[in-house]
Amino acid sequence: MALSRATKEYIPKDAVVITEDEALAYQWNIISKWEKLSDVWSLRYGPGILSAMATGTGIFVNNHYRNKLRLGTYGRFSTYLPIVVIPAIFTLSCHKLFVQRSVLLDPMGECPTCIQMRAMTFQTAFGVIYPTILAPLSACMFATRHFTYRLPSITENPKEVFQLIRKFTKPILPILSAILCIQGLTAIYLTYEEQKENLVVLAKMKKFEQEVEANLGI
């Protein structure tokens, strides 16, 4: 059965009314069991791909600043959790909650470009900007605690600390810029594919229903 959204006055008498959460669970059940993978690949794997990209960026920036401040094994887990794991979780969750939910529940109601821009914003914010800001701050904190690098006092000389971070960041700025563009464009592309695939699934389900009704003489 294909789902459709309608206002109260346009709901047929024999229609089964369900909540948005029930509708979303129903859609995901169909997608997870859909036989032809090429019809639903981005819906299934899009959030995971975006999360993996955020993970890779977090690992890259975290290792860069840790190496610059000679941290070695100091605070490895404590830096990987907020800089690598949390951005990956946020990226995955936000795409599912704020992008795919709109795609699946209201494919014709919301501006498709707006949804794509939303996906890009979440991806670049949590997948690139967040770890890039947090990584040098976290590395500086552990370097000060374990005396691995002589840093200026953040309270007495914040300008010098900022200049040092800028010095460490300058060599990877082109790479970070490329990562930002790639992740943003990937989020837009995957969201577009999700929108297209959802419409394909709905169209095939409605066609199947029409064929069944025709065979039954309804």
C-alpha positions as CSV (number, residue, x, y, z in Angstrom):
1,M,0.0,0.0,0.0
2,A,1.4,3.4,-1.0
3,L,1.0,6.2,1.5
4,S,-0.3,9.6,0.7
5,R,-0.8,12.8,2.7
6,A,-4.2,14.5,2.7
7,T,-6.1,17.1,4.8
8,K,-9.1,15.8,6.8
9,E,-11.8,16.8,4.3
10,Y,-10.1,14.9,1.5
11,I,-9.5,11.6,3.4
12,P,-11.5,8.8,1.8
13,K,-14.0,7.0,4.1
14,D,-12.2,3.6,3.8
15,A,-8.7,5.1,4.3
16,V,-6.5,3.9,7.1
17,V,-5.3,6.9,9.1
18,I,-1.9,6.6,10.8
19,T,0.5,9.0,12.6
20,E,3.6,10.4,11.0
21,D,5.9,8.1,13.1
22,E,3.8,5.1,12.0
23,A,4.0,6.3,8.4
24,L,7.8,6.7,8.6
25,A,8.2,3.3,10.2
26,Y,6.1,1.8,7.4
27,Q,8.2,3.5,4.7
28,W,11.4,2.3,6.2
29,N,10.1,-1.2,6.4
30,I,9.3,-1.1,2.6
31,I,12.7,0.4,1.8
32,S,14.6,-2.1,3.9
33,K,12.8,-5.0,2.1
34,W,12.9,-3.5,-1.4
35,E,14.4,-6.1,-3.7
36,K,16.0,-3.9,-6.3
37,L,18.9,-2.2,-4.5
38,S,19.5,0.3,-7.3
39,D,16.0,1.8,-6.5
40,V,16.8,2.6,-2.9
41,W,20.6,2.6,-2.4
42,S,20.9,6.2,-1.3
43,L,18.0,5.9,1.1
44,R,19.6,2.9,2.7
45,Y,23.2,3.9,2.7
46,G,23.2,7.7,2.3
47,P,23.4,8.6,6.0
48,G,26.1,6.0,6.6
49,I,28.2,7.5,3.7
50,L,27.9,11.0,5.1
51,S,28.7,9.8,8.6
52,A,31.8,8.0,7.3
53,M,32.9,11.2,5.6
54,A,32.5,13.1,8.9
55,T,34.5,10.4,10.7
56,G,37.4,10.7,8.2
57,T,37.5,14.5,8.6
58,G,37.5,14.1,12.4
59,I,40.4,11.6,12.3
60,F,42.4,13.8,9.9
61,V,42.1,17.1,11.9
62,N,42.5,15.4,15.2
63,N,45.7,13.6,14.1
64,H,47.1,16.8,12.6
65,Y,46.9,18.9,15.7
66,R,47.9,16.0,18.0
67,N,51.0,15.5,15.9
68,K,51.8,19.3,15.9
69,L,51.6,19.4,19.7
70,R,53.4,16.1,20.1
71,L,50.7,14.5,22.2
72,G,51.6,10.9,21.3
73,T,49.2,8.6,23.1
74,Y,48.1,11.3,25.7
75,G,44.4,11.8,25.7
76,R,43.8,9.8,22.5
77,F,40.4,8.4,23.5
78,S,39.4,11.7,25.1
79,T,40.0,13.6,21.9
80,Y,38.6,10.9,19.5
81,L,35.3,10.8,21.2
82,P,34.2,14.4,20.8
83,I,36.1,15.1,17.5
84,V,35.5,11.8,15.6
85,V,32.6,9.8,17.2
86,I,30.2,12.6,18.1
87,P,30.3,14.4,14.8
88,A,29.7,11.1,13.0
89,I,26.7,10.4,15.2
90,F,25.3,13.9,14.8
91,T,25.7,13.8,11.0
92,L,23.9,10.5,10.8
93,S,21.1,11.5,13.2
94,C,20.5,14.9,11.7
95,H,20.3,13.6,8.2
96,K,17.8,10.9,9.2
97,L,15.7,13.2,11.4
98,F,15.7,16.4,9.4
99,V,16.3,15.4,5.8
100,Q,15.1,11.9,5.2
101,R,12.0,12.3,7.3
102,S,10.9,15.2,5.1
103,V,11.8,13.3,2.0
104,L,9.8,10.2,3.0
105,L,6.8,11.9,4.6
106,D,6.2,14.9,2.4
107,P,7.9,14.4,-0.9
108,M,5.8,16.9,-2.8
109,G,5.1,19.4,0.0
110,E,8.5,21.0,0.8
111,C,10.9,22.7,-1.6
112,P,13.3,20.0,-2.8
113,T,16.2,22.5,-3.0
114,C,15.5,23.6,0.6
115,I,15.9,20.0,1.8
116,Q,19.1,19.7,-0.1
117,M,20.5,22.9,1.4
118,R,19.5,21.7,4.8
119,A,21.4,18.5,4.2
120,M,24.5,20.4,3.1
121,T,24.3,22.7,6.1
122,F,24.1,19.8,8.6
123,Q,26.9,17.9,6.8
124,T,29.4,20.8,6.6
125,A,28.6,22.0,10.2
126,F,29.0,18.6,11.9
127,G,31.2,16.9,9.4
128,V,33.8,19.7,8.9
129,I,33.4,22.9,10.9
130,Y,32.7,21.4,14.3
131,P,35.7,19.0,14.4
132,T,38.0,21.6,12.9
133,I,37.2,24.1,15.6
134,L,37.3,21.6,18.5
135,A,40.4,19.7,17.5
136,P,43.0,22.4,18.1
137,L,41.3,23.5,21.3
138,S,41.3,19.9,22.6
139,A,44.9,19.3,21.5
140,C,46.1,22.6,23.2
141,M,44.3,21.5,26.5
142,F,46.1,18.2,26.6
143,A,49.4,19.7,25.5
144,T,49.2,22.1,28.4
145,R,48.2,19.3,30.8
146,H,50.9,16.9,29.8
147,F,53.6,19.5,29.0
148,T,54.2,18.1,25.5
149,Y,54.5,21.5,23.9
150,R,55.3,24.9,25.3
151,L,52.1,27.0,24.8
152,P,51.4,30.6,25.8
153,S,48.8,31.0,28.5
154,I,45.3,31.1,27.1
155,T,44.2,33.5,29.9
156,E,47.2,35.8,29.7
157,N,48.1,35.7,26.0
158,P,45.0,34.5,24.1
159,K,46.2,36.3,20.9
160,E,49.4,34.3,20.9
161,V,47.5,31.0,21.3
162,F,45.3,32.0,18.4
163,Q,48.3,32.9,16.2
164,L,49.9,29.5,17.0
165,I,46.7,27.6,16.1
166,R,46.5,29.7,12.9
167,K,50.1,28.7,12.1
168,F,49.3,25.0,12.6
169,T,46.1,25.3,10.5
170,K,47.5,27.2,7.5
171,P,49.2,24.2,5.9
172,I,45.9,22.2,5.8
173,L,43.6,25.0,4.8
174,P,43.5,24.0,1.1
175,I,42.7,20.4,2.2
176,L,40.0,21.5,4.6
177,S,38.4,23.8,1.9
178,A,38.3,20.8,-0.5
179,I,36.8,18.6,2.2
180,L,34.2,21.2,2.9
181,C,33.2,21.4,-0.8
182,I,33.2,17.7,-1.3
183,Q,31.1,16.9,1.8
184,G,28.6,19.7,0.9
185,L,28.2,18.6,-2.7
186,T,28.0,14.9,-1.6
187,A,25.2,15.8,0.8
188,I,23.3,17.6,-1.9
189,Y,23.8,14.8,-4.4
190,L,22.7,12.0,-2.0
191,T,19.7,14.0,-0.9
192,Y,18.7,14.5,-4.5
193,E,19.0,10.7,-5.1
194,E,17.0,10.0,-2.0
195,Q,14.2,12.3,-3.3
196,K,14.3,10.7,-6.7
197,E,14.3,7.2,-5.3
198,N,11.4,7.9,-2.9
199,L,9.3,9.0,-5.9
200,V,10.3,5.9,-7.9
201,V,9.3,3.6,-5.0
202,L,5.9,5.4,-4.6
203,A,5.2,5.3,-8.3
204,K,6.0,1.5,-8.5
205,M,3.8,0.8,-5.4
206,K,0.9,2.7,-6.9
207,K,1.3,0.9,-10.2
208,F,1.3,-2.4,-8.4
209,E,-1.8,-1.5,-6.5
210,Q,-3.6,-0.5,-9.7
211,E,-2.6,-3.8,-11.3
212,V,-3.9,-5.8,-8.3
213,E,-7.2,-3.8,-8.3
214,A,-7.6,-4.4,-12.1
215,N,-7.0,-8.1,-11.6
216,L,-9.6,-8.2,-8.8
217,G,-12.0,-6.1,-10.8
218,I,-12.2,-3.4,-8.1
